[in-house]
Structures are given as C-alpha cells and as structure tokens.
Amino acid sequence: MTRPIIIGVTLFILFALIGMKYDRSLTVASQSNRVDIEILPREISKFIDARARALVPVAILSSLDFDATTVNAASVSLAGAPITKRADGQFRGYYADVNGDAKIDLVIYVSAYSLALPEGSSDAVLTAMTFDGKSVTGSQKVTFNGPVISEPATFSEPFAPAGTFSNPALINITDSFTPPTTASPYPSNIVVSGETNISKVTVRITNYRHTFPDDVDILLSPAAFTYQLLQIPPMAKSRCR
C-alpha cells in the first residue's frame, strides 16, 4: 500500500478506537450502581399511610462492595421526595447498623406527603449520589395510602361571612442553611376596613406549594387597629428542620 493509504487506514482505526472508548464511557456513566434499601426499617409491614405518618425513614444498606456512608445525604430522593431537615437546618438522618450485618448503613427521612406514589402497591425508587459523583439507585415494593387533600371551602349565601378581604400577591418561600428565613414579602398585609364590629377572624392560605411542607411556619400577628382600619398580616416564613 502507498503511504497516503497507510496513513488513512491508521487514522480510521484510531478514530474508531476513540469512538468505541467514548461510547463505552457514556454507557458506564449512564448506569447507576444498584444498592439495597429498606423502607420503614425494622418494620415488617411496608405500608406507608400518609394520613397517619408524617415522616418515612428509609435505609441505604451497606454491602461487601458498597459503603453507604459514601452517599451524600442531601442528594437522596425517594419516589420524588427529598430528605427533610430539622429545626436547626441539618438534614434528618443518622448512621446505624440497621440489618445487623456489622456494616454501617445510612438512614434518612422523607416527607410522606411529598411521595409521588400511586395508591396501592408499587415500587418506591430511591436515587442518590455519592460524594465522589457516582449515582446509586435502589427500590422496594411498598403499599401507599395517600394524604387527604381537602378542597378549598366555598361560601355562598346565607353563610357568607360579613366581609371577605384578601391579598392575591404571591408570597415566595425562601430557604437557607441558616434558618429561620423570612418569606418575601414579609409581612404580607391584608387591609380590612369598614367593619365596625368584629367577633371572629378566619385566615385561609390558598395555592400553598413547597418541597419541604413540614419546614414552613405561618404566623398570624396580633390585629392592629388604627381608627377604623384593621390590618391582619398573615406571615409565612421558612424554618428548616
């Protein structure tokens, strides 16, 4: 073969090898390490009743070829529900030998209300990342009873309150690692006027959405009267648990 042909064949083989190596690296990167998990550890029944249980513990189990303490707890998600936090802003979790095999496991807590599971029996999938960037996944079959979601109450005559006042402005819940963090705006004022005799005040929060629903406190401040002006500011602030 002539020199140009030899160079061309060599480059072709070289590029083919590079392509094979690249494809293999993509395949390896897309694969997650399978790990064993136990939802509701030490409980025989794997029944999650979101109407009676606020938090759901799940254990990521260590094995001969996997160390659960290498998992970044902040990255753990069970059926779409992230790890919850305590009042001091730290993630809820601990290390312990859950299954008695003399290996340290990672136990974290998620909100039962945040689980994206269908009613009945299904696989709850856990995803997480290790501190060195490796993805892990595990699953376990559970039975799920979802929370009760109440429809907003409606008022119609003759049961309508004497006066209804609202503030339709959006309240953004901000979060940080140094709780508590006030919402924006804070406070959110509702101005009530023209009511001379007030015997009862009812405040309703609508369209409430938050990834960590158990992390939010709502404060209703004392009513402040100025002549015939009554301000009732419902304040929402984030408190990490």
MARBA-3410 file (N, C-alpha, C, O; in Angstrom, 1 decimal):
241
0.8,-1.2,0.0,0.0,0.0,0.0,0.9,1.2,0.0,2.0,1.3,0.6 ~ 0.4,2.3,-0.6,1.1,3.5,-0.7,1.0,4.2,0.7,0.2,3.9,1.5 ~ 1.9,5.2,0.9,2.0,5.9,2.2,0.7,6.6,2.6,0.2,6.5,3.7 ~ 0.0,7.3,1.6,-1.2,8.0,2.0,-2.3,7.0,2.4,-3.1,7.3,3.3 ~ -2.4,5.8,1.7,-3.4,4.8,2.1,-3.1,4.3,3.5,-4.0,4.1,4.3
-1.9,4.1,3.8,-1.5,3.5,5.2,-1.9,4.6,6.2,-2.4,4.2,7.3 ~ -1.6,5.8,6.0,-1.9,6.9,6.9,-3.4,7.0,7.1,-3.9,7.1,8.2 ~ -4.2,6.9,6.0,-5.6,6.9,6.1,-6.2,5.8,6.9,-7.1,6.0,7.7 ~ -5.7,4.6,6.7,-6.2,3.4,7.4,-5.8,3.5,8.9,-6.7,3.2,9.7 ~ -4.6,4.0,9.2,-4.2,4.2,10.6,-5.1,5.2,11.3,-5.6,4.9,12.4
-5.4,6.3,10.6,-6.3,7.3,11.3,-7.7,6.8,11.4,-8.4,7.0,12.4 ~ -8.2,6.0,10.5,-9.5,5.4,10.6,-9.6,4.5,11.8,-10.6,4.5,12.6 ~ -8.6,3.6,12.0,-8.6,2.7,13.1,-8.5,3.5,14.4,-9.2,3.1,15.4 ~ -7.7,4.5,14.4,-7.5,5.3,15.6,-8.8,6.0,16.0,-9.2,6.0,17.2 ~ -9.5,6.6,15.1,-10.8,7.3,15.3,-11.8,6.2,15.8,-12.7,6.5,16.6
-11.8,5.1,15.2,-12.8,4.0,15.6,-12.6,3.6,17.0,-13.5,3.4,17.8 ~ -11.3,3.5,17.4,-11.0,3.1,18.8,-11.4,4.2,19.8,-11.9,3.9,20.8 ~ -11.2,5.4,19.4,-11.6,6.6,20.2,-13.1,6.6,20.4,-13.6,6.8,21.5 ~ -13.8,6.3,19.3,-15.3,6.3,19.3,-15.8,5.2,20.2,-16.7,5.4,21.0 ~ -15.2,4.0,20.1,-15.6,2.9,21.0,-15.4,3.2,22.4,-16.2,2.9,23.3
-14.2,3.8,22.7,-14.0,4.2,24.1,-14.9,5.2,24.6,-15.4,5.2,25.8 ~ -15.3,6.2,23.8,-16.3,7.3,24.1,-17.7,6.7,24.4,-18.3,7.0,25.4 ~ -18.1,5.8,23.5,-19.4,5.1,23.7,-19.4,4.3,24.9,-20.4,4.3,25.7 ~ -18.4,3.6,25.2,-18.3,2.8,26.5,-18.4,3.7,27.7,-19.0,3.4,28.7 ~ -17.7,4.9,27.6,-17.7,5.8,28.8,-19.1,6.3,29.0,-19.5,6.5,30.2
-19.9,6.6,27.9,-21.2,7.1,28.1,-22.1,6.0,28.7,-23.0,6.3,29.5 ~ -21.9,4.8,28.2,-22.7,3.7,28.8,-22.5,3.5,30.2,-23.4,3.3,31.0 ~ -21.2,3.5,30.7,-20.9,3.4,32.1,-21.4,4.5,32.9,-22.0,4.3,34.0 ~ -21.3,5.8,32.3,-21.8,6.9,33.1,-23.3,6.9,33.3,-23.8,7.4,34.3 ~ -24.0,6.3,32.3,-25.5,6.3,32.4,-26.0,5.3,33.3,-27.2,5.3,33.7
-25.2,4.3,33.7,-25.6,3.3,34.6,-25.4,3.7,36.0,-24.4,4.2,36.4 ~ -26.4,3.4,36.8,-26.3,3.7,38.3,-26.0,2.4,39.0,-26.4,1.3,38.6 ~ -25.3,2.5,40.1,-24.9,1.4,40.9,-26.2,1.0,41.7,-26.8,1.8,42.4 ~ -26.5,-0.2,41.6,-27.7,-0.7,42.3,-27.3,-1.0,43.8,-26.3,-1.6,44.1 ~ -28.2,-0.5,44.7,-27.9,-0.7,46.1,-29.2,-1.3,46.8,-30.3,-1.1,46.2
-29.0,-1.9,47.9,-30.2,-2.4,48.7,-30.7,-1.3,49.6,-29.9,-0.6,50.2 ~ -32.0,-1.2,49.7,-32.6,-0.2,50.6,-33.7,-0.9,51.4,-34.2,-1.9,51.0 ~ -34.0,-0.3,52.5,-35.1,-0.8,53.3,-36.0,0.4,53.8,-35.5,1.2,54.6 ~ -37.2,0.5,53.3,-38.1,1.5,53.7,-38.8,1.0,55.0,-39.2,-0.2,55.1 ~ -39.0,1.9,55.9,-39.5,1.6,57.2,-38.7,0.5,57.8,-39.2,-0.6,58.1
-37.4,0.7,58.0,-36.5,-0.3,58.6,-37.0,-0.8,59.9,-37.5,-0.1,60.7 ~ -36.8,-2.1,60.1,-37.2,-2.9,61.3,-38.7,-3.0,61.4,-39.2,-3.5,62.5 ~ -39.5,-2.6,60.4,-40.9,-2.8,60.4,-41.3,-3.8,59.4,-40.8,-3.8,58.2 ~ -42.1,-4.8,59.8,-42.4,-5.9,58.9,-43.2,-5.5,57.8,-43.0,-5.8,56.6 ~ -44.3,-4.7,58.1,-45.2,-4.2,57.1,-44.6,-3.0,56.4,-44.1,-2.0,57.1
-44.6,-2.9,55.1,-44.1,-1.8,54.3,-45.3,-1.0,53.8,-45.4,-0.7,52.6 ~ -46.1,-0.7,54.7,-47.3,0.1,54.4,-47.1,1.6,54.9,-46.9,1.8,56.1 ~ -47.1,2.5,53.9,-47.0,3.9,54.2,-48.3,4.6,54.2,-48.9,4.7,53.1 ~ -48.8,5.0,55.4,-50.1,5.7,55.5,-49.8,7.2,55.7,-49.5,7.6,56.8 ~ -49.9,7.9,54.6,-49.6,9.4,54.7,-50.6,10.1,55.5,-50.4,11.3,55.8
-51.7,9.5,55.8,-52.7,10.2,56.7,-52.4,10.0,58.2,-53.0,10.7,59.0 ~ -51.5,9.1,58.5,-51.2,8.9,59.9,-49.7,9.0,60.2,-49.3,9.1,61.3 ~ -48.9,9.1,59.1,-47.4,9.2,59.3,-46.9,10.4,58.5,-47.1,10.5,57.3 ~ -46.2,11.3,59.2,-45.6,12.5,58.6,-44.3,12.2,57.9,-44.0,12.7,56.8 ~ -43.5,11.4,58.6,-42.1,11.1,58.1,-41.9,9.7,57.8,-42.5,8.8,58.5
-41.2,9.4,56.7,-40.9,8.0,56.3,-39.4,7.7,56.4,-38.7,8.4,55.6 ~ -38.9,6.9,57.2,-37.5,6.5,57.2,-37.2,5.5,56.1,-38.0,4.7,55.8 ~ -36.0,5.7,55.5,-35.5,4.7,54.5,-34.0,4.6,54.7,-33.3,5.5,54.9 ~ -33.6,3.3,54.7,-32.2,3.0,55.0,-31.5,2.6,53.7,-32.0,1.7,52.9 ~ -30.4,3.1,53.4,-29.5,2.7,52.3,-28.5,1.8,52.9,-27.7,2.2,53.8
-28.5,0.5,52.5,-27.7,-0.5,53.2,-26.3,-0.7,52.6,-26.2,-0.7,51.4 ~ -25.4,-0.8,53.5,-24.0,-1.2,53.0,-23.9,-2.6,52.7,-24.7,-3.4,53.1 ~ -23.0,-3.0,51.8,-22.7,-4.4,51.5,-21.2,-4.6,51.3,-20.4,-3.7,51.7 ~ -20.9,-5.8,50.8,-19.4,-6.1,50.7,-18.7,-5.2,49.7,-17.6,-4.9,49.9 ~ -19.5,-4.7,48.7,-18.9,-3.9,47.7,-19.4,-2.4,47.7,-19.2,-1.7,46.7
-20.2,-2.1,48.7,-20.7,-0.7,48.7,-20.8,-0.2,50.2,-21.2,-0.9,51.1 ~ -20.3,1.0,50.4,-20.3,1.7,51.7,-21.3,2.8,51.7,-21.2,3.8,51.0 ~ -22.4,2.6,52.4,-23.5,3.6,52.5,-23.1,5.0,53.0,-23.7,6.0,52.7 ~ -22.0,5.0,53.8,-21.5,6.3,54.3,-20.9,7.2,53.3,-20.6,8.3,53.5 ~ -20.7,6.7,52.1,-20.2,7.5,51.0,-21.3,8.2,50.2,-21.0,9.0,49.4
-22.6,8.0,50.6,-23.7,8.6,49.9,-23.9,10.1,50.5,-23.8,10.3,51.7 ~ -24.0,11.0,49.6,-24.3,12.4,50.0,-25.8,12.5,50.4,-26.7,12.4,49.5 ~ -26.1,12.6,51.7,-27.5,12.6,52.2,-28.3,13.6,51.5,-29.5,13.4,51.3 ~ -27.8,14.8,51.1,-28.5,15.9,50.5,-29.1,15.5,49.1,-30.0,16.1,48.7 ~ -28.5,14.5,48.5,-28.9,14.1,47.2,-30.0,13.0,47.2,-30.5,12.6,46.1
-30.3,12.4,48.3,-31.2,11.3,48.4,-32.6,11.7,48.1,-33.1,12.7,48.6 ~ -33.3,11.0,47.2,-34.7,11.2,46.9,-35.4,9.9,46.8,-34.9,9.0,46.2 ~ -36.5,9.7,47.5,-37.3,8.5,47.5,-38.7,8.8,46.8,-39.5,9.6,47.4 ~ -38.9,8.2,45.7,-40.2,8.5,45.0,-40.5,10.0,44.8,-41.6,10.4,44.9 ~ -39.4,10.7,44.5,-39.6,12.1,44.3,-39.5,13.0,45.5,-39.5,14.2,45.5
-39.5,12.4,46.7,-39.5,13.1,48.0,-38.1,13.3,48.5,-37.4,12.3,48.7 ~ -37.6,14.5,48.7,-36.2,14.7,49.1,-36.1,14.5,50.6,-37.1,14.4,51.3 ~ -34.9,14.5,51.1,-34.6,14.3,52.5,-35.2,15.6,53.2,-35.1,16.7,52.7 ~ -35.7,15.4,54.4,-36.2,16.5,55.2,-35.2,17.1,56.1,-34.1,16.5,56.2 ~ -35.5,18.2,56.8,-34.5,18.9,57.6,-35.1,19.1,59.0,-36.3,19.3,59.2
-34.2,19.2,60.0,-34.6,19.5,61.4,-34.7,21.0,61.6,-34.4,21.8,60.7 ~ -35.1,21.4,62.8,-35.3,22.8,63.1,-34.0,23.6,63.0,-34.0,24.8,62.7 ~ -32.8,22.9,63.2,-31.5,23.6,63.1,-31.0,23.7,61.7,-29.8,24.1,61.5 ~ -31.7,23.2,60.7,-31.3,23.3,59.3,-30.5,22.1,58.8,-30.2,22.0,57.7 ~ -30.2,21.1,59.7,-29.5,19.9,59.4,-30.4,18.9,58.8,-31.6,18.8,59.2
-29.9,18.1,57.9,-30.7,17.0,57.3,-31.1,16.0,58.3,-30.3,15.6,59.2 ~ -32.3,15.4,58.2,-32.7,14.4,59.1,-32.1,13.0,58.7,-32.5,12.5,57.6 ~ -31.2,12.5,59.5,-30.6,11.2,59.1,-29.6,10.8,60.1,-29.2,11.6,61.0 ~ -29.2,9.6,60.1,-28.2,9.1,61.0,-27.5,7.8,60.4,-28.1,7.2,59.5 ~ -26.4,7.4,61.0,-25.7,6.2,60.6,-26.0,5.1,61.7,-25.9,5.4,62.9
-26.3,3.9,61.2,-26.5,2.8,62.2,-26.5,1.5,61.4,-26.6,1.5,60.2 ~ -26.2,0.4,62.1,-26.3,-0.9,61.6,-27.8,-1.4,61.6,-28.2,-1.9,62.6 ~ -28.5,-1.2,60.5,-29.9,-1.4,60.5,-30.3,-2.9,60.5,-31.2,-3.3,61.2 ~ -29.6,-3.6,59.7,-29.9,-5.0,59.5,-29.0,-6.0,60.2,-29.1,-7.2,60.0 ~ -28.2,-5.5,61.1,-27.4,-6.4,61.9,-26.3,-7.2,61.2,-25.9,-8.3,61.7
-25.7,-6.6,60.1,-24.7,-7.3,59.4,-23.3,-6.7,59.7,-22.3,-7.0,59.0 ~ -23.2,-5.9,60.8,-21.9,-5.3,61.3,-21.4,-4.3,60.3,-20.2,-4.0,60.3 ~ -22.3,-3.8,59.4,-21.9,-2.7,58.5,-22.8,-1.5,58.7,-23.9,-1.6,59.1 ~ -22.2,-0.3,58.6,-22.9,0.9,58.9,-23.7,1.3,57.7,-23.2,1.4,56.6 ~ -25.0,1.6,58.0,-26.0,2.0,56.9,-26.3,3.5,57.1,-26.1,4.0,58.2
-26.9,4.1,56.1,-27.4,5.4,56.2,-28.9,5.4,56.2,-29.6,4.9,55.4 ~ -29.5,6.1,57.2,-30.9,6.2,57.4,-31.3,7.7,57.2,-30.8,8.5,58.0 ~ -32.2,8.0,56.3,-32.7,9.4,56.2,-34.2,9.3,56.2,-34.9,8.3,56.2 ~ -34.8,10.5,56.4,-36.3,10.7,56.5,-36.8,11.6,55.4,-36.2,12.6,55.1 ~ -37.9,11.1,54.7,-38.6,12.0,53.7,-40.0,12.2,54.2,-40.5,11.6,55.1
-40.6,13.2,53.6,-42.0,13.6,54.0,-43.0,12.6,53.3,-42.9,12.5,52.0 ~ -43.9,12.0,54.0,-44.9,11.1,53.4,-45.7,11.9,52.5,-46.2,11.3,51.5 ~ -46.0,13.2,52.7,-46.9,14.0,51.9,-46.2,14.2,50.5,-46.9,14.4,49.6 ~ -44.9,14.2,50.5,-44.2,14.5,49.2,-44.0,13.3,48.3,-43.4,13.5,47.2 ~ -44.3,12.1,48.8,-44.1,10.9,48.0,-45.0,10.9,46.7,-46.2,11.0,46.8
-44.3,10.7,45.6,-45.1,10.7,44.3,-45.4,9.2,44.0,-44.8,8.6,43.1 ~ -46.3,8.6,44.8,-46.6,7.2,44.7,-48.1,7.1,44.4,-48.9,7.8,44.9 ~ -48.5,6.1,43.6,-49.9,5.8,43.4,-50.5,5.1,44.6,-49.8,4.5,45.4 ~ -51.8,5.2,44.7,-52.5,4.4,45.8,-52.3,2.9,45.5,-52.4,2.5,44.4 ~ -52.1,2.2,46.6,-51.9,0.8,46.5,-50.5,0.4,46.5,-49.6,1.0,47.0
-50.2,-0.8,45.9,-48.8,-1.4,45.9,-48.0,-0.9,44.7,-48.5,-1.0,43.5 ~ -46.8,-0.6,44.9,-45.9,-0.2,43.8,-44.5,-0.1,44.3,-44.2,-0.3,45.5 ~ -43.5,0.0,43.3,-42.1,0.1,43.7,-41.8,1.6,44.0,-42.0,2.5,43.2 ~ -41.2,1.8,45.2,-40.7,3.1,45.5,-39.2,3.1,45.2,-38.4,2.4,45.7 ~ -38.8,4.0,44.3,-37.4,4.1,43.8,-36.7,5.2,44.5,-37.1,6.3,44.6
-35.5,4.8,44.9,-34.6,5.8,45.6,-33.4,6.1,44.6,-32.9,5.2,44.0 ~ -33.1,7.4,44.6,-31.9,7.8,43.8,-31.0,8.6,44.7,-31.5,9.3,45.6 ~ -29.7,8.6,44.5,-28.8,9.4,45.3,-27.5,9.5,44.5,-27.2,8.8,43.5 ~ -26.6,10.3,45.1,-25.2,10.4,44.6,-24.2,10.2,45.7,-24.5,10.6,46.8 ~ -23.1,9.6,45.4,-22.0,9.5,46.4,-21.2,10.8,46.3,-21.3,11.7,45.4
-20.4,11.0,47.4,-19.6,12.2,47.4,-18.6,12.4,46.3,-18.2,13.5,46.0 ~ -18.2,11.2,45.6,-17.3,11.3,44.5,-18.1,11.3,43.2,-17.5,11.1,42.1 ~ -19.4,11.6,43.2,-20.2,11.8,42.0,-20.7,10.6,41.3,-21.2,10.7,40.2 ~ -20.8,9.4,42.0,-21.3,8.3,41.4,-22.8,8.2,41.8,-23.2,8.4,42.9 ~ -23.7,7.8,40.8,-25.1,7.7,41.1,-25.4,6.3,41.6,-24.9,5.3,41.1
-26.4,6.2,42.5,-26.8,5.0,43.0,-28.3,5.0,43.0,-29.0,6.0,43.1 ~ -28.9,3.8,42.9,-30.4,3.6,42.9,-30.8,2.3,43.5,-30.0,1.4,43.5 ~ -31.9,2.3,44.1,-32.5,1.1,44.7,-34.0,1.2,44.8,-34.5,2.3,44.6 ~ -34.7,0.2,45.0,-36.1,0.2,45.1,-36.7,-0.9,46.0,-36.0,-1.9,46.3 ~ -37.9,-0.7,46.4,-38.5,-1.7,47.3,-40.1,-1.5,47.1,-40.6,-0.4,46.9
-40.8,-2.6,47.1,-42.2,-2.6,46.9,-42.9,-2.2,48.2,-42.6,-2.7,49.3 ~ -43.8,-1.2,48.2,-44.5,-0.7,49.3,-46.0,-0.6,49.0,-46.4,-0.6,47.8 ~ -46.8,-0.4,50.0,-48.2,-0.1,49.8,-48.4,1.3,50.3,-48.0,1.6,51.5 ~ -49.1,2.1,49.5,-49.2,3.6,49.9,-50.6,4.0,50.0,-51.5,3.7,49.2 ~ -50.9,4.7,51.1,-52.2,5.4,51.3,-51.9,6.9,51.3,-51.4,7.4,52.3
-52.4,7.6,50.3,-52.0,9.0,50.2,-52.7,9.9,51.2,-53.7,9.5,51.8 ~ -52.2,11.1,51.3,-52.8,12.0,52.2,-54.2,12.5,51.8,-54.5,12.4,50.6 ~ -55.0,13.0,52.7,-56.3,13.6,52.3,-56.0,15.0,51.9,-55.4,15.8,52.6 ~ -56.4,15.3,50.7,-56.3,16.7,50.1,-57.7,17.3,50.1,-58.6,17.0,49.4 ~ -57.8,18.3,51.0,-59.1,19.0,51.1,-59.3,20.0,50.0,-58.4,20.7,49.7
-60.5,20.0,49.5,-60.8,21.1,48.5,-61.1,22.4,49.2,-61.6,22.4,50.3 ~ -60.7,23.5,48.6,-60.9,24.8,49.2,-62.4,25.0,49.5,-63.3,24.7,48.7 ~ -62.7,25.5,50.7,-64.1,25.7,51.1,-64.6,26.9,50.3,-63.9,27.9,50.0 ~ -65.9,26.8,49.9,-66.6,27.9,49.2,-67.7,28.4,50.1,-68.3,27.7,50.8 ~ -68.0,29.7,50.0,-69.0,30.3,50.8,-70.1,30.8,49.8,-69.9,31.4,48.8
-71.3,30.6,50.2,-72.5,31.0,49.5,-73.5,31.5,50.5,-73.6,31.1,51.6 ~ -74.3,32.4,50.0,-75.4,33.0,50.9,-76.3,31.9,51.3,-76.6,31.0,50.5 ~ -76.9,31.9,52.6,-76.7,32.9,53.5,-75.5,32.7,54.5,-75.5,33.3,55.6 ~ -74.6,31.8,54.1,-73.5,31.5,55.0,-72.2,32.3,54.8,-71.2,32.1,55.4 ~ -72.3,33.3,53.9,-71.1,34.1,53.5,-70.7,34.9,54.7,-71.6,35.5,55.4
-69.4,35.1,55.0,-69.0,36.0,56.1,-69.4,37.4,55.8,-69.6,37.8,54.7 ~ -69.5,38.2,56.9,-69.9,39.6,56.7,-69.0,40.4,55.7,-69.4,41.2,55.0 ~ -67.7,40.1,55.8,-66.7,40.7,54.9,-65.6,39.8,54.6,-65.1,39.1,55.5 ~ -65.2,39.8,53.3,-64.1,38.9,52.9,-63.0,39.8,52.2,-63.3,40.6,51.3 ~ -61.8,39.7,52.8,-60.7,40.6,52.2,-59.5,39.6,51.9,-59.3,38.7,52.6
-58.8,40.0,50.9,-57.7,39.1,50.5,-56.5,39.9,50.0,-56.6,41.1,49.6 ~ -55.4,39.2,49.9,-54.2,39.8,49.3,-53.7,38.8,48.3,-53.1,37.8,48.6 ~ -54.0,39.0,47.0,-53.7,38.0,46.0,-52.2,37.9,45.6,-51.8,37.1,44.8 ~ -51.4,38.8,46.2,-50.0,38.8,45.8,-49.2,37.6,46.2,-49.6,36.9,47.2 ~ -48.3,37.1,45.4,-47.5,35.9,45.6,-46.6,36.1,46.8,-45.9,37.1,46.9
-46.5,35.1,47.6,-45.6,35.0,48.7,-44.5,34.0,48.4,-44.9,32.8,48.4 ~ -43.3,34.4,48.2,-42.2,33.5,47.9,-41.6,32.9,49.2,-41.2,33.7,50.1 ~ -41.5,31.6,49.3,-40.9,31.0,50.5,-39.4,30.8,50.2,-39.1,30.1,49.3 ~ -38.6,31.5,50.9,-37.1,31.4,50.7,-36.6,30.4,51.7,-37.1,30.3,52.8 ~ -35.5,29.8,51.3,-34.9,28.8,52.2,-33.4,29.0,52.3,-32.8,29.6,51.4
-32.8,28.6,53.4,-31.3,28.7,53.5,-30.9,27.7,54.6,-31.7,27.0,55.2 ~ -29.5,27.7,54.7,-29.0,26.8,55.7,-28.8,27.4,57.1,-28.2,26.8,58.0 ~ -29.3,28.7,57.2,-29.2,29.4,58.5,-30.6,29.9,58.8,-30.9,31.1,58.8 ~ -31.5,28.9,59.2,-32.9,29.3,59.5,-33.0,30.0,60.8,-32.1,30.0,61.5 ~ -34.2,30.6,61.0,-35.3,30.8,60.1,-35.1,31.9,59.0,-34.4,32.8,59.3
-35.7,31.7,57.9,-35.6,32.7,56.8,-37.0,33.2,56.5,-37.9,32.4,56.3 ~ -37.2,34.5,56.5,-38.5,35.1,56.3,-38.9,35.0,54.8,-38.0,34.9,53.9 ~ -40.2,35.0,54.6,-40.7,34.9,53.2,-40.5,36.3,52.5,-40.1,37.3,53.2 ~ -40.8,36.3,51.2,-40.8,37.6,50.5,-42.1,37.8,49.8,-42.4,37.0,48.8 ~ -42.9,38.8,50.1,-42.7,39.8,51.1,-42.9,39.3,52.5,-43.6,38.3,52.7
-42.4,40.0,53.5,-42.6,39.7,54.9,-42.7,41.0,55.7,-41.7,41.7,55.7 ~ -43.8,41.3,56.3,-45.1,40.5,56.3,-45.9,40.8,55.0,-45.6,41.7,54.2 ~ -46.9,39.9,54.9,-47.9,40.1,53.8,-49.2,40.7,54.4,-49.8,39.9,55.2 ~ -49.5,41.9,54.2,-50.6,42.6,54.8,-51.9,42.4,54.1,-52.0,42.4,52.9 ~ -53.0,42.2,54.9,-54.3,42.2,54.4,-55.0,43.4,55.1,-55.2,43.3,56.3
-55.4,44.4,54.3,-56.1,45.6,54.9,-57.6,45.4,54.9,-58.2,45.1,53.9 ~ -58.1,45.5,56.1,-59.6,45.3,56.3,-60.2,46.6,56.8,-59.7,47.2,57.8 ~ -61.2,47.1,56.1,-61.8,48.4,56.5,-63.3,48.3,56.4,-63.8,47.4,55.7 ~ -64.0,49.2,57.1,-65.4,49.3,57.0,-66.2,48.3,57.9,-67.4,48.2,57.8 ~ -65.5,47.5,58.7,-66.1,46.6,59.6,-66.1,47.2,61.1,-65.0,47.3,61.6
-67.2,47.5,61.6,-67.2,48.1,62.9,-67.2,47.1,64.0,-66.5,47.4,65.1 ~ -67.9,46.0,63.9,-67.9,45.0,65.0,-67.4,43.7,64.4,-67.9,43.1,63.5 ~ -66.2,43.3,65.0,-65.6,42.1,64.5,-65.5,41.1,65.7,-64.9,41.4,66.7 ~ -66.1,39.9,65.5,-66.1,38.9,66.6,-65.3,37.7,66.2,-64.9,37.0,67.1 ~ -65.0,37.5,65.0,-64.2,36.3,64.6,-63.5,36.6,63.3,-64.0,37.3,62.4
-62.2,36.2,63.2,-61.4,36.3,62.0,-60.9,35.0,61.6,-60.3,34.2,62.4 ~ -61.1,34.6,60.3,-60.6,33.4,59.8,-59.7,33.7,58.6,-60.0,34.4,57.7 ~ -58.5,33.1,58.7,-57.5,33.3,57.6,-57.3,32.0,56.8,-57.1,31.0,57.4 ~ -57.3,32.1,55.5,-57.1,31.0,54.7,-55.9,31.2,53.7,-55.8,32.2,53.1 ~ -55.0,30.2,53.7,-53.9,30.3,52.8,-54.2,29.4,51.6,-54.5,28.2,51.8
-54.2,29.9,50.4,-54.5,29.1,49.2,-53.3,28.9,48.3,-52.3,29.7,48.4 ~ -53.4,27.9,47.5,-52.3,27.5,46.5,-50.9,27.4,47.1,-49.9,27.9,46.6 ~ -50.9,26.7,48.3,-49.7,26.6,49.0,-48.9,25.4,48.4,-49.4,24.3,48.3 ~ -47.6,25.6,48.0,-46.8,24.6,47.5,-45.4,24.8,48.0,-44.8,25.9,48.0 ~ -44.8,23.7,48.5,-43.4,23.7,48.9,-42.8,22.3,48.9,-43.5,21.4,49.3
-41.5,22.2,48.6,-40.9,20.9,48.5,-40.8,20.3,49.9,-41.0,19.1,50.0 ~ -40.6,21.1,50.9,-40.5,20.6,52.3,-41.7,21.2,53.1,-41.5,22.2,53.8 ~ -42.9,20.6,53.0,-44.1,21.2,53.6,-44.0,21.3,55.1,-44.6,22.1,55.7 ~ -43.2,20.4,55.7,-43.1,20.4,57.2,-42.1,21.4,57.7,-41.9,21.5,58.9 ~ -41.5,22.1,56.8,-40.5,23.1,57.1,-41.0,24.5,57.3,-40.2,25.4,57.6
-42.3,24.7,57.0,-42.8,26.1,56.9,-43.7,26.4,58.1,-44.6,25.6,58.5 ~ -43.5,27.5,58.7,-44.3,28.0,59.8,-45.1,29.2,59.3,-44.5,30.0,58.5 ~ -46.3,29.4,59.7,-47.1,30.5,59.3,-47.5,31.3,60.6,-48.1,30.7,61.5 ~ -47.3,32.5,60.7,-47.5,33.3,61.8,-48.6,34.4,61.5,-48.5,35.1,60.6 ~ -49.6,34.4,62.4,-50.6,35.5,62.3,-50.4,36.4,63.4,-50.5,36.1,64.5
-50.1,37.7,63.0,-49.7,38.7,64.0,-51.0,39.2,64.7,-52.1,39.1,64.1 ~ -50.8,39.8,65.9,-52.0,40.4,66.5,-52.6,41.5,65.7,-51.8,42.2,65.0 ~ -53.9,41.6,65.7,-54.6,42.7,64.9,-54.2,44.0,65.4,-54.1,44.3,66.6 ~ -54.0,45.0,64.5,-53.6,46.3,64.9,-54.6,47.3,64.4,-54.9,47.4,63.2 ~ -55.3,48.0,65.3,-56.3,48.9,65.0,-55.8,50.3,64.9,-55.1,50.8,65.8
-56.2,51.0,63.8,-56.0,52.4,63.7,-57.3,53.1,63.3,-57.6,53.0,62.1 ~ -58.0,53.7,64.2,-59.3,54.2,63.9,-60.2,53.0,63.4,-60.4,52.1,64.1 ~ -60.7,53.1,62.1,-61.5,52.0,61.6,-60.7,51.1,60.6,-61.3,50.4,59.8 ~ -59.4,51.2,60.8,-58.5,50.4,59.9,-58.0,49.2,60.7,-57.4,49.3,61.7 ~ -58.2,48.0,60.1,-57.7,46.8,60.8,-56.8,46.1,59.8,-57.1,45.8,58.7
-55.5,45.8,60.3,-54.6,45.1,59.4,-54.3,43.7,60.0,-54.0,43.6,61.2 ~ -54.5,42.7,59.2,-54.3,41.3,59.6,-53.2,40.7,58.7,-53.6,40.2,57.7 ~ -52.0,40.8,59.1,-50.9,40.3,58.2,-50.6,38.8,58.4,-49.9,38.5,59.4 ~ -51.0,37.9,57.6,-50.5,36.5,57.7,-49.1,36.5,57.2,-48.9,36.8,56.0 ~ -48.2,36.0,58.0,-46.8,36.0,57.6,-46.3,34.5,57.4,-46.6,33.7,58.3
-45.7,34.3,56.3,-45.1,32.9,56.1,-43.6,33.0,56.1,-43.0,33.9,55.5 ~ -43.0,32.1,56.9,-41.6,32.1,56.9,-41.1,30.6,56.9,-41.8,29.7,57.4 ~ -39.9,30.4,56.4,-39.4,29.1,56.2,-38.6,28.7,57.4,-37.7,29.5,57.8 ~ -38.8,27.6,58.0,-38.0,27.1,59.1,-37.5,25.7,58.8,-38.3,24.8,58.7 ~ -36.3,25.6,58.5,-35.7,24.2,58.2,-35.6,23.4,59.4,-35.3,23.8,60.5
-36.0,22.1,59.2,-35.9,21.2,60.4,-34.9,20.1,60.1,-34.7,19.2,60.9
END
